[in-house]
Amino acid sequence: MATIKNTNITNYCDDLNKELSGMKIRIDALRDDVKKAFGPETEVFRAHEQHLVELSNIIEWKLQILMKVCPFDWKGRDKDVESVSVNRPEKVVGPEISGGYLGG
């Protein structure tokens, strides 16, 4: 059963993920725009690229840190990832051989 507190933190995590991810995408798009406008070999592009890449990396880093406060069961970026379960391996009948040190 969901409580108001869980719903609010989930909404916060969703909003935070959406906003920061959107900022990162827009900054990466700006980098491409500057590259097209000034050319990849110009001094203007290199100066802007350095700062835009740095901003994008900082946002990614902050996003990872801030997502740590989200509930354990919050899916975040992995919402569309299907979860699967893995069955236990079958029990082997007979002598069990394990790989280990075989030297003398």
HUCOR-V753621 format. One record per pair of residues at least 24 apart in sequence whose ideal C-beta (glycine too) atoms are under 10 Angstrom apart, sorted by the first residue. I is the first residue (numbers start at 1). J is the second residue. D is the distance in Angstrom with one decimal. If there is no record, write none. Layout:
BEGIN
i = (I | I)
j = (J | J)
d = (D | D)
END
This chain:
BEGIN
i = (5 | 6 | 6 | 6 | 9 | 9 | 9 | 9 | 10 | 10 | 10 | 10 | 10 | 10 | 12 | 12 | 12 | 12 | 13 | 13 | 13 | 13 | 13 | 13 | 13 | 13 | 14 | 14 | 14 | 14 | 14 | 16 | 16 | 16 | 16 | 16 | 16 | 16 | 17 | 17 | 17 | 17 | 17 | 17 | 17 | 17 | 17 | 19 | 19 | 20 | 20 | 20 | 20 | 20 | 20 | 20 | 21 | 21 | 21 | 21 | 21 | 22 | 23 | 23 | 23 | 23 | 23 | 24 | 24 | 24 | 24 | 24 | 24 | 24 | 24 | 25 | 25 | 26 | 26 | 27 | 27 | 27 | 27 | 27 | 27 | 27 | 27 | 27 | 28 | 28 | 28 | 28 | 28 | 30 | 30 | 31 | 31)
j = (71 | 71 | 73 | 74 | 69 | 70 | 71 | 74 | 70 | 71 | 73 | 74 | 75 | 76 | 66 | 69 | 70 | 74 | 66 | 67 | 69 | 70 | 71 | 74 | 75 | 76 | 70 | 74 | 75 | 76 | 79 | 62 | 63 | 66 | 67 | 69 | 70 | 76 | 63 | 66 | 67 | 70 | 74 | 75 | 76 | 77 | 79 | 59 | 63 | 59 | 60 | 62 | 63 | 64 | 66 | 67 | 59 | 60 | 63 | 76 | 77 | 59 | 55 | 56 | 59 | 62 | 63 | 55 | 56 | 57 | 58 | 59 | 60 | 62 | 63 | 56 | 59 | 56 | 59 | 51 | 52 | 53 | 54 | 55 | 56 | 57 | 58 | 59 | 52 | 53 | 55 | 56 | 59 | 55 | 56 | 55 | 56)
d = (9.9 | 6.6 | 9.1 | 9.4 | 7.8 | 6.9 | 6.1 | 7.9 | 7.7 | 6.7 | 9.0 | 6.0 | 9.5 | 9.9 | 9.6 | 8.5 | 8.0 | 9.8 | 8.5 | 6.9 | 7.7 | 3.9 | 7.5 | 5.2 | 9.3 | 6.4 | 9.0 | 8.2 | 9.4 | 7.9 | 9.0 | 9.6 | 7.7 | 5.8 | 7.6 | 9.1 | 8.2 | 9.3 | 7.0 | 8.6 | 6.9 | 8.3 | 9.1 | 9.8 | 5.3 | 6.6 | 9.3 | 9.8 | 9.5 | 5.6 | 8.3 | 6.8 | 4.5 | 9.8 | 7.5 | 9.2 | 8.4 | 9.0 | 6.9 | 9.7 | 7.7 | 9.8 | 8.4 | 8.6 | 5.5 | 9.9 | 9.1 | 8.5 | 5.4 | 9.1 | 9.5 | 4.7 | 6.1 | 9.9 | 7.4 | 9.1 | 9.8 | 9.6 | 10.0 | 9.5 | 5.5 | 8.5 | 9.6 | 5.3 | 4.7 | 9.7 | 9.7 | 7.0 | 7.7 | 8.7 | 9.6 | 5.7 | 9.9 | 9.1 | 9.3 | 9.4 | 7.6)
END
